[in-house]
């Protein structure tokens, strides 16, 4: 949901920090036009939380596993 320029002006530094931390673009409506503030560089995937403890096995086991018995057309 776009915000108006007055709300942006009132909270500019907080909103800019929020865009940098989350990677989520901020949309602002100004004179009937939509503007978007986005972080430059990097990927949106860079902002996902790291889950190093997610896999309970060696990743190589998943790569070389025969999944043909699990597949159903």
Phi, psi and omega in degrees: 000118180293148175253163178274166185295330179295319177293323177298312182299322182291333186229030190305312185290320178297317182291321178295319176297323179296318178296317180296318183286319185268333185079001181274125180298152178249128180255134182232133177263128181220117179053041177081002179247150180258127177247150180231129176258119183229149174288142181264137178084162179074180181241149174302335179291339179296340184266000177286145178293142178284137180233073185291338181263015185288312181282135180259010180216176177288130181303331179297331177297325180287325182292320186260009180281145176272107183266004186298331178287341181270340187282133176230123181292000000 
